[in-house]
Amino acid sequence: MRNRLLVGGLLALALTGALGAQAPRPDADPRIEKIVASVSEERLKELLTKLVSFGTRNTLSDQTSTTRGIGAARNWILEEMRRSSEKLRVNFDTHQIAPQGRITSPVDLRNVVAILPGRSPRRIYVSGHYDSVNIGGQNVSNASAPGANAGGDRQTRPGFDPNVEANGANDDGSGTVLTMELARAFAESGVQFDATLVFVTWAGEEQGLVGSNVHAEDLKKAGVPIEAVFNNDIVGNSIGGNGIRDAESIKVYAVGPEDSPARSLARYIRKAAALYVPSHKVRLMAREDRFGRGSDQSSFSQNGFPAVVFREANENFERQHGANDRIDGVDFGYLAQNARVNAAGVASLALAPPAPKVTNDRNANMLSRDPSGYDATMRWIASPGAVAYRVYWRDTWTNDWEHAQTIGNVTQFTLKNVNIDDFVFGVSAIGAEGQESMVSAYVSPVRQGTTIKRQ
């Protein structure tokens, strides 16, 4: 009897283990849920209250005072990031900038960089710009770059004072404190990420993306692998200048073409947000940025790195680039939700394998009509850490994936009798814990023209 009971008990345990092993994995990762939930609305308010207390953070403002100007502000950001977690490697990224454009005198420009090392060197950036400007207010039409009007650029006029009050609470104090809070949340999460995370607050944005530009150029020269840039600029106000309130959505701008890495990143963010912050809608915007305006993501796009920018749903242009960009114009509940959307996308991407490479060493995409001449055969280079892949396809005139199929740990897959002329194709990598990378699309290159000789 004892033997039969023992055998029966062992069999029951074996069945339980087998069923458990076959149980489907929940879509939501508890580690990511914890990070998203750890974003603190109260800490965002505390950080922004301190940030605006420096009066101005104009790139050309006082650098020697301990209480006012950009020098005091950047020193505080550096020390606050260091205090938030011992796991962060926090330093200045310093550049000596010569007079040019809106930089009307030589300046010691310092970005503040906090690095959370991962298992691999590939980097994911989260950023906002900490500098501010007061040019008397952004033109209400929002149709031109800050400072530019019929009378010329206000920042380059003789007598322009960089030390006047410029709180920059929303532009871009909101993106700055979002970046600082996510640095704390990720560093203190206890999670080991595959990707290295970099949290940066930029200087010189209001003078033409200066700080991010020199930083991105240096990354390109050094061959640093940048997988994604989550830039946040003006993300804290929920009431537009038109009086309409929207605290339930955020815009994500991504430069084209249709299947650019930036667009792939934007789709990825929307998917992650729908899973981890379902009450907050991500509105994908199929352009680099707003008309006549820009931000630091463009510095990365111009250097070949996938980058997007988050913007609040409904802006109040009259509270930008002037003395009235005050903290009372920031909705901290809304700002916290936008931070959580960032967190969901960053964590999902950082835990996943890198996206598969779908081009060969000649930069030609590896999509063919093999074997019949009427099939779609996708090939790719294996992603480190991937245990499976997922292929995607859609009609050429739609802008999001319509079909998907999960396949094994292979580097080639054929869709029979599927004409490559009729669809767009892509592939993602899936890690051992179920996290999925961005989709790498097979992009049809623009046909180059031929110069015709004439007699």
C-alpha beads as a LAMMPS data file, in Angstrom:
LAMMPS data file: protein, C-alpha beads

455 atoms
454 bonds

1 atom types
1 bond types

-500.0 500.0 xlo xhi
-500.0 500.0 ylo yhi
-500.0 500.0 zlo zhi

Masses

1 110.0

Atoms # bond

1 1 1 0.000 0.000 0.000
2 1 1 2.809 2.378 0.969
3 1 1 4.540 1.697 -2.377
4 1 1 1.318 2.327 -4.300
5 1 1 0.784 5.610 -2.421
6 1 1 4.369 6.615 -3.058
7 1 1 4.126 5.836 -6.778
8 1 1 0.783 7.611 -6.979
9 1 1 2.198 10.665 -5.259
10 1 1 5.222 10.783 -7.539
11 1 1 2.989 10.426 -10.595
12 1 1 0.788 13.271 -9.389
13 1 1 3.840 15.467 -8.879
14 1 1 5.143 14.594 -12.338
15 1 1 1.801 15.474 -13.946
16 1 1 1.620 18.727 -12.010
17 1 1 5.124 19.640 -13.177
18 1 1 4.336 18.741 -16.765
19 1 1 1.120 20.765 -16.774
20 1 1 2.903 23.658 -15.109
21 1 1 5.626 23.589 -17.741
22 1 1 3.011 23.711 -20.470
23 1 1 0.975 26.512 -18.877
24 1 1 0.943 29.639 -21.041
25 1 1 3.070 32.523 -19.831
26 1 1 1.132 35.686 -18.830
27 1 1 1.606 38.537 -21.286
28 1 1 2.590 40.970 -18.535
29 1 1 6.000 40.558 -16.899
30 1 1 5.786 41.115 -13.108
31 1 1 9.199 42.811 -13.149
32 1 1 7.955 45.432 -15.596
33 1 1 4.693 45.868 -13.712
34 1 1 6.704 46.610 -10.574
35 1 1 8.878 49.213 -12.321
36 1 1 5.837 50.927 -13.841
37 1 1 4.071 50.990 -10.466
38 1 1 7.158 52.436 -8.737
39 1 1 6.958 55.757 -10.617
40 1 1 6.186 58.360 -7.950
41 1 1 3.981 61.356 -8.681
42 1 1 5.117 62.914 -5.384
43 1 1 8.805 62.609 -6.264
44 1 1 8.219 64.136 -9.692
45 1 1 6.695 67.160 -7.958
46 1 1 9.540 67.387 -5.434
47 1 1 12.141 67.252 -8.200
48 1 1 10.430 69.867 -10.369
49 1 1 9.871 72.199 -7.414
50 1 1 13.621 72.181 -6.799
51 1 1 14.507 72.478 -10.489
52 1 1 12.454 75.626 -11.086
53 1 1 13.910 77.226 -7.943
54 1 1 17.114 77.992 -9.873
55 1 1 15.263 80.819 -11.643
56 1 1 16.718 80.200 -15.082
57 1 1 18.558 77.349 -16.744
58 1 1 19.468 79.159 -19.945
59 1 1 22.599 77.564 -21.421
60 1 1 24.351 80.961 -21.359
61 1 1 23.201 81.895 -17.860
62 1 1 25.331 82.114 -14.699
63 1 1 27.553 79.060 -14.143
64 1 1 29.203 80.147 -10.881
65 1 1 26.303 80.790 -8.508
66 1 1 25.316 77.955 -6.188
67 1 1 21.649 78.979 -6.142
68 1 1 20.746 80.399 -9.546
69 1 1 21.426 79.676 -13.201
70 1 1 22.420 76.657 -15.227
71 1 1 25.581 75.956 -13.237
72 1 1 23.675 75.458 -9.985
73 1 1 20.942 73.487 -11.772
74 1 1 23.272 70.999 -13.425
75 1 1 25.260 70.459 -10.230
76 1 1 22.035 69.654 -8.397
77 1 1 20.864 67.248 -11.142
78 1 1 24.226 65.454 -11.013
79 1 1 24.178 65.062 -7.238
80 1 1 20.490 64.129 -7.104
81 1 1 20.991 61.371 -9.673
82 1 1 23.945 60.076 -7.664
83 1 1 21.878 60.144 -4.462
84 1 1 18.989 58.287 -6.086
85 1 1 20.991 55.058 -6.540
86 1 1 24.544 53.841 -6.041
87 1 1 24.065 51.610 -9.087
88 1 1 24.041 54.592 -11.441
89 1 1 27.278 55.886 -12.945
90 1 1 26.614 59.627 -13.078
91 1 1 28.909 62.168 -14.724
92 1 1 28.991 65.341 -16.778
93 1 1 29.382 65.026 -20.545
94 1 1 31.310 68.272 -21.093
95 1 1 31.906 70.191 -24.327
96 1 1 33.517 73.561 -25.021
97 1 1 31.264 75.257 -27.573
98 1 1 32.461 78.154 -29.717
99 1 1 30.169 81.102 -30.584
100 1 1 27.716 80.158 -33.354
101 1 1 24.054 80.805 -34.003
102 1 1 22.273 81.257 -30.673
103 1 1 25.480 80.481 -28.791
104 1 1 26.608 84.103 -28.716
105 1 1 29.653 83.580 -26.502
106 1 1 31.980 80.648 -25.687
107 1 1 30.267 78.283 -23.283
108 1 1 31.120 75.312 -21.110
109 1 1 28.185 73.022 -21.978
110 1 1 27.423 70.000 -19.800
111 1 1 24.944 67.225 -20.339
112 1 1 24.249 65.122 -17.238
113 1 1 24.565 61.385 -17.985
114 1 1 23.552 58.494 -15.696
115 1 1 24.402 54.978 -16.912
116 1 1 22.873 51.759 -15.577
117 1 1 25.132 48.986 -16.961
118 1 1 23.453 45.975 -18.552
119 1 1 24.697 42.596 -19.692
120 1 1 25.385 43.896 -23.199
121 1 1 26.826 47.139 -24.602
122 1 1 23.713 48.011 -26.645
123 1 1 22.197 51.203 -25.275
124 1 1 18.698 52.518 -24.720
125 1 1 18.452 56.242 -23.977
126 1 1 15.834 58.132 -21.944
127 1 1 16.190 61.902 -22.099
128 1 1 14.849 65.407 -21.647
129 1 1 16.547 68.817 -21.842
130 1 1 17.160 70.727 -18.628
131 1 1 17.971 74.105 -20.180
132 1 1 15.269 76.766 -20.423
133 1 1 14.731 80.025 -22.287
134 1 1 12.686 83.207 -21.990
135 1 1 12.169 84.987 -25.286
136 1 1 8.910 86.624 -24.271
137 1 1 6.798 83.583 -25.158
138 1 1 6.446 81.184 -28.063
139 1 1 4.434 82.593 -30.962
140 1 1 0.869 81.350 -30.600
141 1 1 0.784 79.916 -34.126
142 1 1 3.644 77.577 -33.128
143 1 1 4.708 77.686 -36.765
144 1 1 8.353 78.673 -36.368
145 1 1 11.368 77.741 -34.319
146 1 1 11.662 79.351 -30.873
147 1 1 12.945 82.900 -31.105
148 1 1 12.436 83.271 -34.854
149 1 1 10.040 85.875 -36.196
150 1 1 9.905 88.661 -38.742
151 1 1 12.309 90.689 -36.632
152 1 1 14.919 87.968 -36.539
153 1 1 15.968 85.515 -33.859
154 1 1 15.330 87.046 -30.443
155 1 1 18.138 85.037 -28.840
156 1 1 20.767 86.614 -31.120
157 1 1 19.695 90.230 -30.687
158 1 1 22.115 92.597 -28.929
159 1 1 21.097 93.017 -25.330
160 1 1 19.360 89.623 -24.984
161 1 1 19.741 88.643 -21.321
162 1 1 20.157 84.899 -20.618
163 1 1 19.781 85.487 -16.866
164 1 1 16.165 86.686 -16.883
165 1 1 13.576 84.471 -15.181
166 1 1 12.979 81.306 -17.199
167 1 1 11.423 78.627 -14.986
168 1 1 10.913 76.184 -17.865
169 1 1 8.642 74.078 -15.667
170 1 1 7.038 72.211 -18.542
171 1 1 9.584 72.989 -21.276
172 1 1 11.431 70.973 -20.406
173 1 1 11.462 70.598 -16.662
174 1 1 8.797 67.941 -17.150
175 1 1 11.026 65.804 -19.380
176 1 1 14.006 66.377 -17.097
177 1 1 12.339 65.140 -13.908
178 1 1 10.716 62.260 -15.818
179 1 1 14.212 61.160 -16.842
180 1 1 15.538 61.540 -13.299
181 1 1 12.659 59.578 -11.778
182 1 1 13.015 56.729 -14.283
183 1 1 16.754 56.557 -13.567
184 1 1 15.892 55.955 -9.901
185 1 1 13.067 53.503 -10.649
186 1 1 15.163 51.341 -12.971
187 1 1 18.344 51.432 -10.868
188 1 1 16.484 50.463 -7.685
189 1 1 14.302 47.786 -9.347
190 1 1 16.769 44.966 -8.713
191 1 1 16.310 43.808 -12.305
192 1 1 19.326 42.886 -14.410
193 1 1 18.698 44.212 -17.920
194 1 1 20.321 42.924 -21.069
195 1 1 20.626 46.430 -22.496
196 1 1 22.636 49.222 -20.900
197 1 1 20.310 52.083 -19.942
198 1 1 21.399 55.703 -20.275
199 1 1 19.442 58.550 -18.664
200 1 1 20.470 61.988 -19.956
201 1 1 19.423 65.570 -19.353
202 1 1 20.609 67.750 -22.225
203 1 1 21.864 71.331 -22.272
204 1 1 21.776 73.642 -25.280
205 1 1 18.486 72.364 -26.708
206 1 1 16.993 75.845 -26.928
207 1 1 20.049 77.042 -28.854
208 1 1 19.671 74.397 -31.573
209 1 1 19.999 70.927 -29.998
210 1 1 23.644 71.641 -29.245
211 1 1 24.257 69.251 -26.323
212 1 1 22.546 66.259 -27.894
213 1 1 24.135 66.980 -31.264
214 1 1 27.746 66.786 -30.068
215 1 1 26.917 63.757 -27.895
216 1 1 25.276 61.834 -30.770
217 1 1 28.157 62.699 -33.109
218 1 1 30.623 61.280 -30.580
219 1 1 28.569 58.086 -30.267
220 1 1 28.550 57.599 -34.016
221 1 1 32.311 58.144 -34.302
222 1 1 32.908 55.631 -31.497
223 1 1 30.580 53.037 -33.037
224 1 1 28.435 52.747 -29.905
225 1 1 25.365 50.522 -30.537
226 1 1 22.272 52.649 -29.846
227 1 1 19.055 50.643 -30.060
228 1 1 16.524 53.305 -29.105
229 1 1 16.130 56.869 -27.847
230 1 1 13.073 57.842 -25.769
231 1 1 13.198 61.657 -25.767
232 1 1 10.679 63.624 -23.683
233 1 1 10.047 67.298 -24.350
234 1 1 6.979 69.109 -22.936
235 1 1 5.109 66.202 -21.354
236 1 1 3.495 67.652 -18.220
237 1 1 0.549 69.869 -19.156
238 1 1 -2.935 68.424 -19.647
239 1 1 -4.847 71.611 -20.568
240 1 1 -4.207 73.087 -24.004
241 1 1 -4.259 76.728 -24.978
242 1 1 -7.640 76.025 -26.555
243 1 1 -9.062 75.071 -23.157
244 1 1 -9.396 71.378 -24.000
245 1 1 -8.170 68.972 -21.332
246 1 1 -6.569 65.649 -22.254
247 1 1 -4.881 63.741 -19.453
248 1 1 -5.408 60.316 -20.994
249 1 1 -3.086 60.307 -24.003
250 1 1 0.445 61.123 -25.136
251 1 1 1.826 61.750 -28.621
252 1 1 4.864 59.884 -29.936
253 1 1 6.509 61.399 -33.022
254 1 1 8.640 59.176 -35.253
255 1 1 10.488 60.143 -38.411
256 1 1 9.860 58.115 -41.576
257 1 1 9.989 56.427 -43.961
258 1 1 7.140 54.080 -43.189
259 1 1 9.254 51.193 -41.878
260 1 1 12.107 53.192 -40.393
261 1 1 13.601 51.981 -37.100
262 1 1 12.003 55.028 -35.437
263 1 1 8.545 53.971 -36.627
264 1 1 9.240 50.431 -35.420
265 1 1 10.167 51.864 -32.013
266 1 1 6.975 53.925 -31.899
267 1 1 4.824 50.871 -32.631
268 1 1 6.702 48.965 -29.941
269 1 1 6.001 51.696 -27.369
270 1 1 2.289 51.684 -28.166
271 1 1 2.138 47.897 -27.771
272 1 1 3.968 47.953 -24.423
273 1 1 1.830 50.805 -23.109
274 1 1 -1.377 48.978 -24.017
275 1 1 -0.224 46.082 -21.838
276 1 1 1.198 47.922 -18.817
277 1 1 -0.607 51.312 -18.838
278 1 1 -3.904 50.443 -20.570
279 1 1 -5.713 53.586 -19.403
280 1 1 -3.258 55.835 -21.247
281 1 1 -3.474 56.055 -25.034
282 1 1 -0.344 56.379 -27.165
283 1 1 -1.057 58.452 -30.280
284 1 1 1.501 57.719 -32.994
285 1 1 2.427 60.719 -35.129
286 1 1 3.924 59.928 -38.545
287 1 1 6.368 62.831 -38.671
288 1 1 9.620 63.805 -37.015
289 1 1 8.054 66.456 -34.792
290 1 1 5.549 69.304 -34.748
291 1 1 5.530 71.811 -37.634
292 1 1 8.475 74.180 -37.382
293 1 1 9.629 72.720 -34.067
294 1 1 12.127 70.091 -32.995
295 1 1 13.951 68.462 -30.128
296 1 1 16.918 66.311 -29.239
297 1 1 15.675 63.121 -30.869
298 1 1 16.599 64.720 -34.205
299 1 1 20.278 64.755 -33.225
300 1 1 20.125 60.967 -32.988
301 1 1 18.007 60.475 -36.116
302 1 1 20.489 62.523 -38.120
303 1 1 23.273 60.214 -36.944
304 1 1 21.411 57.046 -37.896
305 1 1 19.990 56.040 -34.496
306 1 1 16.310 55.104 -33.882
307 1 1 14.752 57.949 -31.891
308 1 1 11.284 59.236 -31.015
309 1 1 9.956 62.155 -28.994
310 1 1 7.077 62.162 -26.519
311 1 1 4.868 65.276 -26.525
312 1 1 1.845 66.113 -24.403
313 1 1 -1.515 65.636 -26.077
314 1 1 -2.639 69.255 -26.210
315 1 1 -0.078 72.027 -25.807
316 1 1 -0.471 75.571 -24.524
317 1 1 1.954 77.555 -26.678
318 1 1 1.408 80.700 -24.629
319 1 1 3.108 78.971 -21.679
320 1 1 6.300 78.116 -23.529
321 1 1 9.567 80.056 -23.836
322 1 1 8.417 82.764 -21.433
323 1 1 8.236 83.722 -17.779
324 1 1 4.824 82.080 -17.419
325 1 1 6.055 78.501 -17.951
326 1 1 5.540 77.932 -14.237
327 1 1 5.019 74.852 -12.089
328 1 1 1.294 75.597 -11.690
329 1 1 0.944 74.643 -15.359
330 1 1 2.104 71.059 -14.723
331 1 1 -0.367 68.224 -14.035
332 1 1 1.719 65.765 -12.028
333 1 1 -0.780 62.912 -12.339
334 1 1 -0.559 63.268 -16.115
335 1 1 3.244 63.556 -16.025
336 1 1 3.441 60.368 -13.943
337 1 1 1.339 58.483 -16.490
338 1 1 3.632 59.629 -19.286
339 1 1 6.609 58.441 -17.235
340 1 1 4.939 55.034 -16.827
341 1 1 4.453 54.731 -20.590
342 1 1 8.174 55.405 -21.036
343 1 1 8.994 52.859 -18.340
344 1 1 6.889 50.141 -19.960
345 1 1 8.575 50.565 -23.334
346 1 1 12.114 50.891 -21.984
347 1 1 11.845 47.890 -19.641
348 1 1 10.275 45.647 -22.290
349 1 1 12.969 46.525 -24.802
350 1 1 15.840 46.282 -22.318
351 1 1 14.821 42.766 -21.229
352 1 1 14.379 41.500 -24.792
353 1 1 17.115 40.348 -27.169
354 1 1 18.299 42.869 -29.764
355 1 1 16.261 43.032 -32.952
356 1 1 17.391 40.674 -35.735
357 1 1 19.574 42.114 -38.477
358 1 1 17.828 41.655 -41.816
359 1 1 20.534 43.059 -44.093
360 1 1 23.781 41.451 -45.211
361 1 1 27.298 42.878 -45.129
362 1 1 26.505 44.812 -48.327
363 1 1 23.481 46.364 -46.593
364 1 1 21.062 44.546 -48.920
365 1 1 17.931 43.131 -47.290
366 1 1 17.720 39.355 -47.113
367 1 1 14.248 38.839 -48.584
368 1 1 13.816 36.682 -51.660
369 1 1 11.252 34.847 -53.801
370 1 1 12.875 31.461 -53.083
371 1 1 12.388 28.618 -53.647
372 1 1 9.653 28.733 -56.293
373 1 1 10.035 32.311 -57.436
374 1 1 6.583 33.068 -56.022
375 1 1 7.242 32.583 -52.301
376 1 1 8.455 34.952 -49.561
377 1 1 11.628 33.731 -47.897
378 1 1 12.978 35.824 -45.048
379 1 1 16.519 35.413 -43.766
380 1 1 18.165 37.197 -40.859
381 1 1 21.235 37.166 -38.629
382 1 1 20.622 35.495 -35.266
383 1 1 20.076 37.768 -32.259
384 1 1 22.126 36.980 -29.111
385 1 1 19.837 35.516 -26.460
386 1 1 16.950 34.703 -28.803
387 1 1 15.206 31.339 -28.413
388 1 1 12.536 31.973 -31.059
389 1 1 11.461 34.495 -33.661
390 1 1 8.191 35.975 -34.846
391 1 1 7.602 36.907 -38.479
392 1 1 5.188 39.668 -39.434
393 1 1 3.561 40.761 -42.654
394 1 1 0.956 43.248 -43.812
395 1 1 -0.525 44.823 -46.900
396 1 1 1.788 47.441 -48.404
397 1 1 -0.738 50.266 -47.959
398 1 1 -1.339 49.759 -44.242
399 1 1 0.964 51.142 -41.552
400 1 1 0.797 48.461 -38.859
401 1 1 1.317 44.713 -38.844
402 1 1 -1.733 42.607 -39.749
403 1 1 -0.363 39.044 -39.498
404 1 1 2.190 37.355 -37.253
405 1 1 3.516 33.830 -36.776
406 1 1 5.829 32.612 -34.011
407 1 1 8.485 30.202 -35.243
408 1 1 11.435 28.350 -33.746
409 1 1 15.054 29.251 -33.208
410 1 1 15.871 29.505 -36.910
411 1 1 17.264 32.185 -39.186
412 1 1 15.129 31.533 -42.253
413 1 1 11.414 31.161 -42.877
414 1 1 9.299 30.810 -46.020
415 1 1 5.698 31.842 -46.582
416 1 1 4.492 29.729 -49.486
417 1 1 2.711 31.435 -52.390
418 1 1 3.033 34.847 -50.743
419 1 1 4.248 37.429 -53.243
420 1 1 6.909 39.740 -51.797
421 1 1 5.580 42.541 -54.016
422 1 1 2.201 42.491 -52.273
423 1 1 3.273 42.683 -48.622
424 1 1 5.705 44.255 -46.171
425 1 1 7.626 41.744 -44.047
426 1 1 9.445 41.884 -40.731
427 1 1 10.892 39.703 -37.985
428 1 1 11.436 40.078 -34.218
429 1 1 13.459 38.087 -31.686
430 1 1 11.992 36.468 -28.560
431 1 1 14.057 35.798 -25.435
432 1 1 13.907 32.878 -23.013
433 1 1 11.629 34.837 -20.672
434 1 1 9.189 35.802 -23.403
435 1 1 10.309 39.373 -24.042
436 1 1 10.149 40.414 -27.694
437 1 1 12.400 42.835 -29.553
438 1 1 11.371 45.527 -31.977
439 1 1 10.418 44.341 -35.448
440 1 1 13.088 44.641 -38.125
441 1 1 11.366 45.329 -41.439
442 1 1 12.585 44.336 -44.877
443 1 1 12.588 47.733 -46.567
444 1 1 12.540 48.016 -50.320
445 1 1 15.280 50.514 -51.202
446 1 1 14.544 53.554 -53.333
447 1 1 15.708 52.839 -56.845
448 1 1 18.678 54.997 -57.747
449 1 1 18.486 57.014 -60.928
450 1 1 20.892 56.750 -63.832
451 1 1 22.637 59.732 -65.352
452 1 1 22.023 59.660 -69.096
453 1 1 24.792 60.960 -71.324
454 1 1 23.708 63.283 -74.079
455 1 1 25.465 64.198 -77.269

Bonds

1 1 1 2
2 1 2 3
3 1 3 4
4 1 4 5
5 1 5 6
6 1 6 7
7 1 7 8
8 1 8 9
9 1 9 10
10 1 10 11
11 1 11 12
12 1 12 13
13 1 13 14
14 1 14 15
15 1 15 16
16 1 16 17
17 1 17 18
18 1 18 19
19 1 19 20
20 1 20 21
21 1 21 22
22 1 22 23
23 1 23 24
24 1 24 25
25 1 25 26
26 1 26 27
27 1 27 28
28 1 28 29
29 1 29 30
30 1 30 31
31 1 31 32
32 1 32 33
33 1 33 34
34 1 34 35
35 1 35 36
36 1 36 37
37 1 37 38
38 1 38 39
39 1 39 40
40 1 40 41
41 1 41 42
42 1 42 43
43 1 43 44
44 1 44 45
45 1 45 46
46 1 46 47
47 1 47 48
48 1 48 49
49 1 49 50
50 1 50 51
51 1 51 52
52 1 52 53
53 1 53 54
54 1 54 55
55 1 55 56
56 1 56 57
57 1 57 58
58 1 58 59
59 1 59 60
60 1 60 61
61 1 61 62
62 1 62 63
63 1 63 64
64 1 64 65
65 1 65 66
66 1 66 67
67 1 67 68
68 1 68 69
69 1 69 70
70 1 70 71
71 1 71 72
72 1 72 73
73 1 73 74
74 1 74 75
75 1 75 76
76 1 76 77
77 1 77 78
78 1 78 79
79 1 79 80
80 1 80 81
81 1 81 82
82 1 82 83
83 1 83 84
84 1 84 85
85 1 85 86
86 1 86 87
87 1 87 88
88 1 88 89
89 1 89 90
90 1 90 91
91 1 91 92
92 1 92 93
93 1 93 94
94 1 94 95
95 1 95 96
96 1 96 97
97 1 97 98
98 1 98 99
99 1 99 100
100 1 100 101
101 1 101 102
102 1 102 103
103 1 103 104
104 1 104 105
105 1 105 106
106 1 106 107
107 1 107 108
108 1 108 109
109 1 109 110
110 1 110 111
111 1 111 112
112 1 112 113
113 1 113 114
114 1 114 115
115 1 115 116
116 1 116 117
117 1 117 118
118 1 118 119
119 1 119 120
120 1 120 121
121 1 121 122
122 1 122 123
123 1 123 124
124 1 124 125
125 1 125 126
126 1 126 127
127 1 127 128
128 1 128 129
129 1 129 130
130 1 130 131
131 1 131 132
132 1 132 133
133 1 133 134
134 1 134 135
135 1 135 136
136 1 136 137
137 1 137 138
138 1 138 139
139 1 139 140
140 1 140 141
141 1 141 142
142 1 142 143
143 1 143 144
144 1 144 145
145 1 145 146
146 1 146 147
147 1 147 148
148 1 148 149
149 1 149 150
150 1 150 151
151 1 151 152
152 1 152 153
153 1 153 154
154 1 154 155
155 1 155 156
156 1 156 157
157 1 157 158
158 1 158 159
159 1 159 160
160 1 160 161
161 1 161 162
162 1 162 163
163 1 163 164
164 1 164 165
165 1 165 166
166 1 166 167
167 1 167 168
168 1 168 169
169 1 169 170
170 1 170 171
171 1 171 172
172 1 172 173
173 1 173 174
174 1 174 175
175 1 175 176
176 1 176 177
177 1 177 178
178 1 178 179
179 1 179 180
180 1 180 181
181 1 181 182
182 1 182 183
183 1 183 184
184 1 184 185
185 1 185 186
186 1 186 187
187 1 187 188
188 1 188 189
189 1 189 190
190 1 190 191
191 1 191 192
192 1 192 193
193 1 193 194
194 1 194 195
195 1 195 196
196 1 196 197
197 1 197 198
198 1 198 199
199 1 199 200
200 1 200 201
201 1 201 202
202 1 202 203
203 1 203 204
204 1 204 205
205 1 205 206
206 1 206 207
207 1 207 208
208 1 208 209
209 1 209 210
210 1 210 211
211 1 211 212
212 1 212 213
213 1 213 214
214 1 214 215
215 1 215 216
216 1 216 217
217 1 217 218
218 1 218 219
219 1 219 220
220 1 220 221
221 1 221 222
222 1 222 223
223 1 223 224
224 1 224 225
225 1 225 226
226 1 226 227
227 1 227 228
228 1 228 229
229 1 229 230
230 1 230 231
231 1 231 232
232 1 232 233
233 1 233 234
234 1 234 235
235 1 235 236
236 1 236 237
237 1 237 238
238 1 238 239
239 1 239 240
240 1 240 241
241 1 241 242
242 1 242 243
243 1 243 244
244 1 244 245
245 1 245 246
246 1 246 247
247 1 247 248
248 1 248 249
249 1 249 250
250 1 250 251
251 1 251 252
252 1 252 253
253 1 253 254
254 1 254 255
255 1 255 256
256 1 256 257
257 1 257 258
258 1 258 259
259 1 259 260
260 1 260 261
261 1 261 262
262 1 262 263
263 1 263 264
264 1 264 265
265 1 265 266
266 1 266 267
267 1 267 268
268 1 268 269
269 1 269 270
270 1 270 271
271 1 271 272
272 1 272 273
273 1 273 274
274 1 274 275
275 1 275 276
276 1 276 277
277 1 277 278
278 1 278 279
279 1 279 280
280 1 280 281
281 1 281 282
282 1 282 283
283 1 283 284
284 1 284 285
285 1 285 286
286 1 286 287
287 1 287 288
288 1 288 289
289 1 289 290
290 1 290 291
291 1 291 292
292 1 292 293
293 1 293 294
294 1 294 295
295 1 295 296
296 1 296 297
297 1 297 298
298 1 298 299
299 1 299 300
300 1 300 301
301 1 301 302
302 1 302 303
303 1 303 304
304 1 304 305
305 1 305 306
306 1 306 307
307 1 307 308
308 1 308 309
309 1 309 310
310 1 310 311
311 1 311 312
312 1 312 313
313 1 313 314
314 1 314 315
315 1 315 316
316 1 316 317
317 1 317 318
318 1 318 319
319 1 319 320
320 1 320 321
321 1 321 322
322 1 322 323
323 1 323 324
324 1 324 325
325 1 325 326
326 1 326 327
327 1 327 328
328 1 328 329
329 1 329 330
330 1 330 331
331 1 331 332
332 1 332 333
333 1 333 334
334 1 334 335
335 1 335 336
336 1 336 337
337 1 337 338
338 1 338 339
339 1 339 340
340 1 340 341
341 1 341 342
342 1 342 343
343 1 343 344
344 1 344 345
345 1 345 346
346 1 346 347
347 1 347 348
348 1 348 349
349 1 349 350
350 1 350 351
351 1 351 352
352 1 352 353
353 1 353 354
354 1 354 355
355 1 355 356
356 1 356 357
357 1 357 358
358 1 358 359
359 1 359 360
360 1 360 361
361 1 361 362
362 1 362 363
363 1 363 364
364 1 364 365
365 1 365 366
366 1 366 367
367 1 367 368
368 1 368 369
369 1 369 370
370 1 370 371
371 1 371 372
372 1 372 373
373 1 373 374
374 1 374 375
375 1 375 376
376 1 376 377
377 1 377 378
378 1 378 379
379 1 379 380
380 1 380 381
381 1 381 382
382 1 382 383
383 1 383 384
384 1 384 385
385 1 385 386
386 1 386 387
387 1 387 388
388 1 388 389
389 1 389 390
390 1 390 391
391 1 391 392
392 1 392 393
393 1 393 394
394 1 394 395
395 1 395 396
396 1 396 397
397 1 397 398
398 1 398 399
399 1 399 400
400 1 400 401
401 1 401 402
402 1 402 403
403 1 403 404
404 1 404 405
405 1 405 406
406 1 406 407
407 1 407 408
408 1 408 409
409 1 409 410
410 1 410 411
411 1 411 412
412 1 412 413
413 1 413 414
414 1 414 415
415 1 415 416
416 1 416 417
417 1 417 418
418 1 418 419
419 1 419 420
420 1 420 421
421 1 421 422
422 1 422 423
423 1 423 424
424 1 424 425
425 1 425 426
426 1 426 427
427 1 427 428
428 1 428 429
429 1 429 430
430 1 430 431
431 1 431 432
432 1 432 433
433 1 433 434
434 1 434 435
435 1 435 436
436 1 436 437
437 1 437 438
438 1 438 439
439 1 439 440
440 1 440 441
441 1 441 442
442 1 442 443
443 1 443 444
444 1 444 445
445 1 445 446
446 1 446 447
447 1 447 448
448 1 448 449
449 1 449 450
450 1 450 451
451 1 451 452
452 1 452 453
453 1 453 454
454 1 454 455
